[in-house]
């Protein structure tokens, strides 16, 4: 990602947070990023592209952090903690800090949803890799790594979207982690 792309995406988070997606113009984004409108349009053709860029950037950063954390994790429990923190909790915290968070979430149209689906698949693959070393235990529980990874990814993200508050989210993720660990002990 170029410095200009990073600057624009950082500005987009600030402006979308302040005004919401619908009320933010490309001119607002250009001004906040300190770039000309032409530079903005050369980098992102519209707000949908900016939203997709935000999703990709968030996903890529989270995946880098997860991969780095997994290297030092002692066991699958720690790996799940790292995964949940970067994949769900960090995004939950970010959205809760935004005064116009619901507008940002509502701003994801079909193109944004496709990007979210691609992001989900990237996280699912990381989770599957975490479960591969435990395939024999999963088989004893009549589970397969791809199916469990899909379930964990979807369940964790759903918990992030529906949690009443941070404490509720953490309890949901703890329950999901315990279910995974129980399946791996079979």
Secondary structure as GFF3:
##gff-version 3
##sequence-region A 1 186
A	DSSP	alpha_helix	3	19	.	.	.	ID=ss1
A	DSSP	alpha_helix	26	33	.	.	.	ID=ss2
A	DSSP	alpha_helix	37	43	.	.	.	ID=ss3
A	DSSP	alpha_helix	47	72	.	.	.	ID=ss4
A	DSSP	alpha_helix	76	84	.	.	.	ID=ss5
A	DSSP	pi_helix	85	89	.	.	.	ID=ss6
A	DSSP	alpha_helix	90	97	.	.	.	ID=ss7
A	DSSP	alpha_helix	101	106	.	.	.	ID=ss8
A	DSSP	alpha_helix	110	132	.	.	.	ID=ss9
A	DSSP	alpha_helix	135	140	.	.	.	ID=ss10
A	DSSP	alpha_helix	145	162	.	.	.	ID=ss11
A	DSSP	alpha_helix	166	184	.	.	.	ID=ss12
###
